Amino acid sequence: MSDLISVFARLGKPRVLVLGDLILDRYTWGNAERVSQEAPVILLRSDKREVRLGGAANVCHMLRGLEAEVTCAGVVGADDEGRLVRRLLREQGVDESLVLYDDTRPTTVKERFMGRAQGRHPHQILRVDTEVRDPLRADLTHELSERLLAVLDQFDVVLISDYDKGVCTPRLLRLLIDGARSVGKPVIVDPIRGSDYSRYRGATTMTPNRLEAELATGMKIETADDALRAGWKLCRELKLDLGIVTLDRDGMALVHPSGQGDVYPTQARAVYDITGAGDMVLAMIGVCLGAGIEPADAIRLGNIAGGLEVEKVGCAAIPRTEIMGRLLAERTAATGKVVPLEQLETFVASHRAAGEKVVFTNGCFDLLHVGHVTYLQEAAALGHILIVGVNSDASVKRLKGPTRPVIGEHDRAAMLAALACVRYVVTFDEDTPLELVKRLRPDVLVKGGTYVPEEIVGYDVVTSYGGRVTVCGVVEGISTSNILASLAKNSANVPSPHFAKANVPTARGDKPRG
């Protein structure tokens, strides 16, 4: 997982060309309150309406969330909906100069009605489509292909999002795929559902789902080996560089023309809405291959992004920061919170790449108490991740005396790691955390107690690069020393247990003689 985080951090901002069917998604939200008295249908009391980009336009939207530079190519109707699609693309920062108008067809519109049960858990209860699936006119195919071929060398990768609405004609795809091949640009296709994929011959790879791959290959896909055989068949028959089959909850299969491959599992999750998951996978894999990332890592990141997408309602862009956050959370779950300094330094770099603020504090934390917990919660609220430095046993002994610590360093670290507000715990052997502060360079340095900021070890280091040093409050009367003193006092006042000899029964149960 650490390697995948470093891969994700290297993505850069690839230039992506997207060709496909542009769709406008309309949503009507409301509460599904009852069955109508006029007919046996659900009555939806609407309270919100919105429009979103769909189809290839949604792929562009998701690519922008991944911080790619995006140009969209396609056709919309010469109508209000078509103009709205182009405006929404511009608002997302997408270059829509290669989107043409066709006055003979309407813009494809999918209207979804989303009903909530008792004010929660929205689900799609009806979809109404307005569309024409006729192949694109010859003159528009010629104009679009000429404009595409003239700019192909400006991009790092080409994505084709085919929703079978007529834009991705065999002739246009042949010209685009061959043209991209001639200038060394990878082409990734999200194909239609059908049995003839010859129009995609020569692409770098495709991302069919389980059912699409079954229809295209005539093979039933029930096991990992089935998926690999289907991917290999697609490679051989369509001259692909890579065969990919997306397997929903089972992850993705990746196979090379040699027949070697593997299935990359995804994390099990409660699926909320699969709308847009295929677009997100296409976008993530496209960005990765456009950035020169290895295919296996592209697949792993595609699994992460697709998994996040199904947790959303409808099509939603997943920003890089959210993907990085999921990667970091999965790494913490795999490695635990208690980590050595060398590893922690790489973790901190990953969090900074995700735009997160790092907070650091330290202490002995012998006998963890409410005062510690209160100040740690306050410290965590000052940033995104809280790192706690813990003095080793040897360090505590030098600072507190030969009777301390009461609890060993491993147990103290484990108790701190159990707190929800703490992200990482690191043990140090020096008397002060100065070396930790220098190497971790926290954005916020915190100490609990009655210090003034200038007295806190590391103050000069943190303020030198513009960091913040602050003091959190204390819980009055609560400290480890006070607790230990109280325990010692109570122990001294408790009489030693003893029994009068006359009251002790013999082994035979007889009463002793007086």
N, C-alpha and C positions, 0 to 999 in steps of 0.2 A: 504494500500500500504506500510506503514511503516513496518508492520508485515512481508509482503512478502520480503521486502529488507533484514530484519534480517534473514529470512529463507534462502534466497539465499546466504548470507554471511556465513552460517553454512555448506555449501555443502561439504567442504573438498575435498579429492581426492579419491573417491571410485574406487575400482578395478573392471573392467567391462570385461566380456567375451562376444565376439560377434561371433555368428555363422551365416553364410548365404552365399548368392550368391555374389561372388566378381566380379566386373565389372570394366572395364577400359573405361572411357569417353574421347573421342577425340573431340576437338572443332576446327572448321575452321571458322574464323571470316573474314568478308569483307563487302564491300559496294555492295548492290543490286542495280545496276545502271540502268539496262534496260532489256527488253525481248530479248532473243537470236534471231538472224535472221535464225538460223537453225531449231528451234522448238519453240513452245509457252511455254518457260520455262524462269525463272528468271536467269539472268547472274550475278554470284557472283564474284566480283574481290577480291580475298583473300589477306589479309595483315598480318594475324597472325594465328598461330596454337598452340594449347596447349593440354596437357593431364591432366586429373584429376581422382581421385578415385571415383568409382561409386558403387551403390548397398550397400552391407554390408560393403565394404571397405570405402564408403563415411560415413557411420554411425561411423566407427572408427575415421575417420578424424574429424567429428563433435564432437565426444567425447573428442578428444584431445584438441579441441578449448575450451571445457568446463573443461579442466584440469584434466580429469579422467586418471587413469592408465589403458591402454587398451591392451587386447590380442585378436588377430583375428584368427578365425578358419574357414577353407573352402578349396576350391579346385580351382586351376587354370590350364590352359593348360601348357604343357611343351614347351612353345614357347616364343618368345621375349616379347609378351604382358604380359604373366604370370610373367615372371621375372621382368618386369617393375612394375607390380602391387606390388610385394613383395618389390621392392626397394623403391617405393613411400611410402609404409606403414612404412618401417624402417625410412625413412627420417622424417616422422611425429612423430616418437617416439613410434610407435605401435610394440608390440611384435608379429611377424608373424611366430613364430616357429610352430604353428599349422596349417599353410597353406600348403596343399599337392599339388603335381603335378600329373596330369592325362595326360598321353601321348596319350589317345584315343579321346580327345575332345579339341577344341580350347578354349582359354580364351574368355569370353563374352566381346564384344566390342560394345559400342554405339557411333556412330560418328554423331555429330550434326553440321549442317551448319547454322551459325548465320549471318543473313543479316542486315545491317543497311540501313535505308532509309535516303538518303541525308546526310550520315555521322553520323547519330545519331539514337537513339532508336533501339538497336539491338533486333531482334526476330528470333526464330528458324524457318527456312524455309524448312528443310528436316532433317530426322534422318535415318541413315542406321545401322542396327543391324547385328552383326556377332555372332552367338550363336548356342549351342546345348542344348536342353531341356531334353534329356534323363536322367532318374534317375541315380544317382551315382552308380558305380559298387559295388558289394557286398563286395569285398575285401577292397576297399577304405572306404566304410561305416563302416566296422568292425575296420579298423585301426584308423579312425578318432574318432569313439565312444570310443574306448579303451583309447586313449590319452586324450580325453575330460573328461571322468569319473575319470581319475587319478588325475586331477588337479582342479576339481570343488570346493573343499573346500577352494581354495586360493582366490576366488572372492567374491565380495559383491552382485553382480547381474549378471544375464545372459540375453542377448538380442538376439533375433532371427529375422533376417532380410531376409524374404522369398520372393524372386523375381521370384519364379517358374522356375528356370533354372536347377533344378535337384539335387542340393546339399541337400536341406532340405527334405529328404525322410521320410515317416512316421515312419520307423524303427529307423532312427537316432534321430528324434525328440522325439519319445517315450522314448528312452534310456536317452536322455539329460534331458527332463522334469522330469521324474521319479527320475533320479539321483540328480537333483538340489533340488527337493522336499525333498529327503532323508537327505540332509545336510542343509536344511533350507534356501536355496538361492532363492530369487524371480526370476521369469522368465517372461519377457515381450516380446510379439510377434508382429511384423508388418507383417500381414498375406497376402497371395495371394488374388487375386480377384477370388472368386469361391463360390460354394454352399455347399461344404463339408469341414468343419473346424475340423473334428474329430481328425486330426493329432495334433492339439494344445490342446487337452483335458488335463486339469490339470495344465495349465499354470497359473501364477498369474493373468495376464491380457493381453489384446491385444489392438492394436490401429487401428482398421479398420476405413476407411473413410466412408462417408455417403453411397456411392454406394456399397462398399464392405460389409457393414453391411446389406444393403438391400438384396443383393444376398445370404448372409449367413443365414438370418432369414426369407426371403420371405415376409418381411414387408416393406411397403412404409414409408420413413422417411421424413415428411414435417414439423412437429412441434417438439417442445421440448419434449412433452409427447411421441411422436412417437420414438424419439431417446432414451428416458429412457426405454420404453418398449422393444426396440430392444436390448439395453444393458443388461436388466434383462434377456431376453431370452437367450442371449449368456452365461450369468453367470450360469443359470440353466442347460442348455444343455451341456455345456463344463466344468462344475465344476470349474469356475474361481472364484478368490477371489474378483475381481473387473471387472465391465463392462465399457469399454470406447468406445465411438464413436466420431470420430473427424468430425466436421461439417463445415469445411472451414470458411467462413465469420461469421458463427453463434457460433463459439467457439468449446467447447467440452462438451459432456455429460459424467457424472460419476455416476454409479449406483452400489449399493451393492447387494449381493445375497438376502438380505431381501426385496429388491424392492425399498428401499429408495435411493434417488439420487437427482442430480441437474444438470442443464446446466450452464456452466461457459462461459459467453460471452467473445469475444475478441474485441479489439479495431478496428473499421472500418479503413481500409487503402486502398490506390490505389494499387491493386495487380500488380506486375510487372512480376514475373516469379514464378510459383508454383513448379518448379523443385527442389527437395530436401526438400520440406517442411515436408513431412512425415518422412523422415530420421531425420530431426532436432527435431521433436516432440518426436520420439522414443528415441533419444539420451538424450533429456532433462528430460523426464519422467524416463528413466532408471537411470540417475545420481541421480535424487531425491530419487527414491525408494531405490537405493543402499546406499544412505546416511541416510536412515531412516526418510525421510521427509514424512509428512502426504500426502495421495493421493490427497486431494483437493488442497493443495499448489503445488503439482507436476503438476496438471492440469493447474493451473493458470500460472506457470512458462513455461509450455509447450506452452500455448497460446502466451506468450510474445516471446519466441524463434522462434516459427513457423511464427509469424507475421514479425519478422525481416528477416527471411529467404526468404519470398516471395518478399521482397524489393530488393534482390540481383538478378543478372543475373546468371543463372546456379546454380550448387551446390556450396555453400560456407560455410566454418566453421564460426560460430558466436562466437567470444571470450567472455569470462565472462565479461570483462570490458565493452563491448558493451551492453550486457544484463543489467548489473548494471546501465549503463548510461541511458538506456531507462526507467528502474524502477525509477530512481531518477527524470528524466524529467516528468514522469507521476505523481509522487508524488508532484512535484512543481506545476504542472498544477492543481492538486486537492486541495492542501492546500494553494496556493498562496506563494508569496515570503516573506511576512512580517510574521515572526514567533517569538514566545517567546524563550528565551535563553535555557530553558530545552529541548524543542523540537529541537532547532538548534544543540545542542550538539550531539543528536543521528543522525541528518542528516549529520553532519561533519564526524562522525565515518563511515557512509555508503560511503561517498565520498572517504575517505581514504582507505577503503577496496577495492574500485574500482581503486586505484592507482592514485587518482587525487590530485593535489597540491592546497592547500587552501590559499587564499590571504585575508587579513583583512585590512580595513581602517575605519576611523571614522571621525565624525564632526557634527556640528550643521545643516549645509545645509539649513539655512534659506535663502529664495530667491534663489532657484537652478539656477545657471547660467553657461555660457559656460566654465568658469574656472573649475567649479566642474566637468562638463561632460568630459572635456579633461583629467583631471587627473584620473578620474574613469576609463576611457577607457585605459589609460596607465597602471593603476594598474591591471585591468582585464587581460591584456596581459602577466602578470608575472606568471600566474598559470592557473588552470582549472576553479575554481569557485571564485567569488569575494563576500565577505560578507562585508556589510556596517553597522557599528554601528552608531546610530543616538541619539544624546542627547535628553532627554525628555524636555518638556516645562519648568519644574521646574529647570532642570539642566541649560538650556540655560539662563533662567532668572538670575540665580546666577552668571553665567559667563559673560553675556553681559549687564545686567542691566534690570530695570523694564519695559522698552519699547520693549523688545524682549522676545520671537520670534515674528516675523511678521506673520508667518504661523505656525499653530498648528502641533504637533508631528505626528498625524495620516496622515495629508495631506503631510507633508514632507516625511514620510516613503513611502506613496503611489507614490509620484512622483519619488523617487529613484527606487522603484520597477518597475516602467514603463520603466526604461532604460534597453536595451538588455544586456548590459555588466554586470549588477548586478544580482547575483543569489539569495541572501538572504539579508533581512534587519532586524535588531534587534534594539529595542529601549532600552537605558539604562538610569538610573536615577542618577548615580554618576557623579561627575565632570570630571572624567577621565575614559577611557575604560580599565583600568588595570585589573579589575576583568574579563571582557570579554576576554581579551588576555590570562589570566591564564587558563580559562576554555576551550576556543576554540583551543588554541595552534596552531595558524596559521603557515604555512610554510613560508609565506612572510608577513611582517608587513609593511604597506605603509602609508605615510602621504604626502599630497600635500602642498607645500609652500616653505619657505626659511630655513627650519630647517637643522641641521646636524643630521645624524642618531642617534647619542648618546643622543640627546635632546628629541627624540620621546618617549612618555609614552609606556612602555612595552618593550623597547630595551633590558634591562637586562634579562627579562623573555625569549624572543624569541631567543636571541643569546645563552642562556644557554643550549638549546637543539639542537643547530645547525641551527636554522632558520635564515632567512635573513631579514634585516631591510633596507628599502630604501626610498628615497624621490623622488616624481614626480614633474615635472616642474609646473610653474604657467603661466597663461595668463596675460601678463603685463597690469596693470591698471584695472584689473577686480577683484572685491571683493564685498562681500555683504555690507560691511561698505561703500564702495565708491558708490555703487548703491543707498543705502538708503540716503546718503548725497546728491547725485544728485537729487533724488526725492524730498527731503525736500527743496532744493534750488529752483528747478523749481516751486514747489508749492508756495513758498513765493513770487515769481516774477509774479504770475498770478493774475490779479485784480479780486476782487469778482464780480460776475455777478449782474447787477442791471438794472433797466429800469427807464427812465425819466417819471415822473408822467403824463406829458402832452401827452405821447405816449401810455398810457395804455387805451385800449377801455373799455367802460362801459359794464355791463352785457347785456344791450340791444343792444350793437353794435354801440351806438351813439358816436360821437367824444366828448371828454370832453370839457367843456367850459373854455375859457381862463380867 
